Amino acid sequence: MEFEEKPRSGHAMGIINSKNFGRCLKVILFPFICLAVGVSIGLSKVSHQIKNYIDAILNIGLVILMLTLGAKIGSNDILVSSLGLLGIRCLVIAIFAITGSVLFTILFEKSLLPLHEVRIKLAQEQISAAQEMSTEQTKEEKSSYLVWIMPSCLIVGMAGGFWVLQTKTAYITEFANILDQSLTFSLVILYIGVGTSFGVNKWVFQYLKLLSWRIFLVSAAVLLGSLAGGGLAGILLNMPIYISVGAAAGMSYYSMTGAMLTQAYGIEAGAYGFLVNVTREFLTVLLLPFLVQISLGSPIASGAAGNMDTMLVPITRFVGVELGIVTLITGTILTLLVPILLSLLIYII
């Protein structure tokens, strides 16, 4: 595939328009409103009555989310038709972006951001030793079945979505609307469930206090690693850097990335922006059990901007509730940075 010369846009910095800003603001406020509701429930007098049901609620929400994401992928004709060279290139860029983010995060963990050490310190200060131990044991039990439940649901959803795409073409629009509603419903369940878990386990906020300003280093590591990985992938694939780096800079925010790259460079660049970041989110789900074995920060690094919504609960279930707040804050920061970063890259590269 021959790439066209980079289009020249005289309005690159104007891409962050009022529509994009409003959309971004809505995306950011939605999870925090639901989380606030959940925290309120967790702090209320009824928390002890629902504490035993939180895991079941989160698991139901996760199953719905994975099935929905899979169906959205399988029923998207652009994604299905891009399984050739474009798909392979997107897969390579996504892998390099994830690898870069993970490596940079590990570097920060080994130097300035000792997530594991802070976690140990939390237990040593006996903020809640019994709860910490319980969390560790529960996390191992959860991980054992989540390893196959999440990827299985994702694959089943993809198969179902593809079946609809092939046999029920006339209803594809209605099906897409149902999936959008299902996605919103599952996210509401998950956000409120996580918020309730935060409220019940108030001690997790001490983890955030111990990290202090260093929590922002997670976002910096993910961002720098993703850009480095995208650049290296572009060189390896002999494709324009502005496409590979621009796509990698989306950090799982596929809708915004696809739209901005299409507006700046055309549909081909937009396709890369969308597909690379959908692939990154898909790979994150599949690789979670392996990433958590590398370091506590690795799953967070892979999820990137997706940590604010679809990846928040899957990652929290693997790294532990005390890292759930770190995951959320990292995702929020990166989600805010993606449109700004992309506009700068479009102007500079």
N, C-alpha and C positions, 0 to 999 in steps of 0.2 A: 504493500500500500504506500503510495507516494503522498506525502503531506504537502498541502498547499502552503504558500508563503504566509507568514503571520499577518493577519488582518490588522490594519491600523485603525485604532479607535480614538477619536478626539475627545471622547467623553468617558474615558475609563474611570476617572475619579467620581463621575456622577452616577455610577452604577448603584451605589447605596442611596436609592431614592426613598421617598416617603412610603411607598408600598412595601419595599423590602424591609425598611425599618419597622413599620407597623407589624409586619408578619413576624419578624424576629422578636419583637417585644412580646407579641402574643405567645409565641413558642416558649419564651423564657418565663413568663408569668404563670402559665398554666400549671407546670409541675409544682411550683412553690405554693400556689393556692391549695392544691390537693394535699401536698405534704403538710401544710399548716393545719388542715382539717384533721389529718391523721395524727399529728403530734398532739393536738387538742384532745383527741379521743384517748391517746396513750397516757396523757397526764390526768385524765378524768377519773372519777371513782369507779367507772365501769371497766377500766382497763384490766383489772384482775379477772373479770368474767370472760373477756374475749382473748386474753393472752394466749390460751391454748389453741385458739382458732386462727391466729395470725399466719402461721406457716401454711395451713391448708388454703387460706384465702390467697396468699402469695403464689402458691403452686398452681391454683386454678387460673389466676391471672397470667402466669407465665405460659401455661399451655395455650391459652387463648391467644396470647401475644405471638408465640412462635408459629402457631398455625396460621395466623393472620399474615405475618411477615412472609412466610413461605408462599401463601396463596397470592400475595401481591407480587412476588417475584415471578412465580409460575404463570400468572395471567398477564404479565406485561410483555407484549409482543416485541418491544424494542430489546428487552433483555434476552428473550428466547431466541430472537434472530441474530443476536450478537455473540453467539457461542464459538465463532471462528477465530480469525486472527485478532480482531478487536477484543474479544473476550479473553484471549490468552494474554494480550498486552495489559489489559486491565487487571488481570489476576496477578501478573508479575509486579505491576506498580503497587497494588494493594499489599502484596507480601513484603515488598521493600519498605513501604511506608510503615507497616506494622513493626517490622524488624528494626527500623531506625528508631521509632518511638520507644520500643522496648529496651534497646541498647542504651539510648540516652537516659532513660528512666533508671535503669540499673546503675549507670554511672553516677547519677545523682543520689541514688539510694546508698551507694557505697561511700559517698563523700559527705554531702550536705543534707541528705534526706533519708535518715535511717528509719524507715517505717517499722521494720521488725524490732529494732531496739526501743523505739518509742512505745511499741505495743508491750514489750516486756516491762518497761518502766511503769507503764500503766498498771500492770498486774502487781509489780513490786510495791507500788504505793498503796496497794490494796484498796483501790477505788471500788472494786467489786471483784474479788478474787474468785468467788464462787460462780459469779455470772460469767467471768472470763473463761473459766474452765468449762462451764456448760456450753458456752458459745463454740469453743474449740471442738468439743465432742459432737455437738449438733452439726457443725459445719462439715465434719468428716462424713456423717451419716447422709447429709443433704447431697454432698458432692457425688457420692457413690451412685445415686440414681439420677441426679441431674445431668451427669455425664452423657447418658443415653436418652433421657427424656427430651431435653431441649433440641438436640440435632434431629432426633426422630420426628418430633412435631414439625420442625422446620421443613424436613424432606417430605413428610406427608402433606403439608400445606402446599408445597411447590407442586407436587403431583396433582393435587386437587385443583389448583389454580390453572395448571397446564391443561387439564381435562376440560375445564370450562372454556379456556381459550380456543381449544380445538373443536369442541362439540356444541358449545352454547354461545356462539359469537354474537348473536342478536341480543344477548342479555349481559354482555361484558360490562356495559356502563353501569347497569343496576348492580352487578356483582362488585364492581369497584367501589360503588357507594356503600354497599354493605360492609366491605372490608375496611373502609375508612371509619365507619361507625364502630366496627368491632375493635379497631386499633385504639380509638379514643376510649372506648369502654374498658379495654384491658389496661390501658395506661392509668385511668382513673383508679381502678382497683389496686394496681401495683403501687402507685404513688401514695394513696391513702394507707395501704398496708405497710409500706416502708415507713411512712410518717408515724404510724401507730407504734411500730417497732422502736423507732427513735424515742418516742415519748415514754414507752414502757421501760426501755433501757436508758435512762437519763445519763448514766455514767459515760456513754459513748461521746458526749460533748467534751469530756475531759481530754479525749484523744486529740480533738481539734485544737484545744488550748495548748497542749504540749507541742504540737507541730508549729503553731504560731505562723509567722510569715513564710516559713519554708513550704507551706502547702502550695504556694504559687509556683514553686519550682517544678512541681509535677506537670503543670500545664506548659511551662517553658520547655521541659524535656520532651514532652509529647510533640509539641509544635516543631521544635528544631529537628528532632529525629525524623518526623514525617517529611519535612522539606528535604532533608539530606537523602532520605530513602527515595523520594520521588525524583530528585536530580540524578542519583546513581542509576535508577531504573531507566530514565530517559537516555542516558549515555549508553547503557547496555543494549537497549532496544533500538538505538539509532533513530530516535524520534525527537521532535522539538521539545526542548526543555520547558517551554512555556506551557505545554500541554501536560507533561508528566508531573512537573512541580505544581502546576495549578490544580490538577486533579488530586494530588496527594495532600495539598493544603486544605482540602475540604474536610479531612479528618472525620469522616463518617456523616457529615452534614450533606447528604447527596442531593437533596432538593435544591438547596441554595447554591451549591457548587455547580450543578448542571445548568441551572438558570443563568447564573452569572457568566459562566464560560461560554454558553451559547450566545448570550447577548454581546459578549466582547469579541469572540473569535469565530462563531458559527456553530452549526449543529454537530460537526464531528468532534470538536473540542468539548462541547456540551455533553455529548454521549460518553466521552471518557470521564468527565467530571462526575456524571451520574453513576456510571457502572463501576468505576474504581471504588467509590465510597459505599455502594450497595455491597460489593464484594468484600470490602473491609469489615462491614458489619456482620456479614455471613460467616467469614473466617473467624471473627472474634468469638462467635457462639461455638463454632466447632473446636476451636483451640483453647477454650477456657480451662479445661482440666490440665492441659499441658503448661499453659502460661502461668498458672498459680503455683506450679512446682518450681518455676524459675525464680520468681520473687513476688512479693505482695503487690508491687507496683506494676508488674507486667500486664495483668488483665486490664487495669485502669488505663495503661498506655495504649493498649490495642483498641479499647472502646472509644477513646478520644472524645469528640463532641457528642457521640452517641450516649455517653455516660449520663447525660442530662435527661434522656427519655428512655428509649427502647433498651439500652444496655445497662441501665442503672440497677435493676433488680437482678438480672442474671449474674452480673459481676459481684454485686453485694452478697449474693448467696454463696459465692465461692471465696471471697476474701474476708467476709465477716461483717457484721453490722457496724462495728466501730470504724471500718473503712468506708462505709456507705456514704458518710458525709463528705469525706475526701473525694470519693467518686463523683458525687453530685456537684460539688464546687468546681472540680476540674472540668467536668462536662459543660457547666454553665459558662465558665471563663472561655473555653475553646469555642463554644457556640457563639458567644459575643464577638470573638476575634475573627472567626471565619470570613464573614462578609468584609470586614475591614482589611484583613490580610489579603484576600483575593483581589480587592480593588488596588491595593498597593502593588501586588505582583503583576497585575495586568498593566499597570502604569510603568513599572520598572523593567520587567523582563522583555 
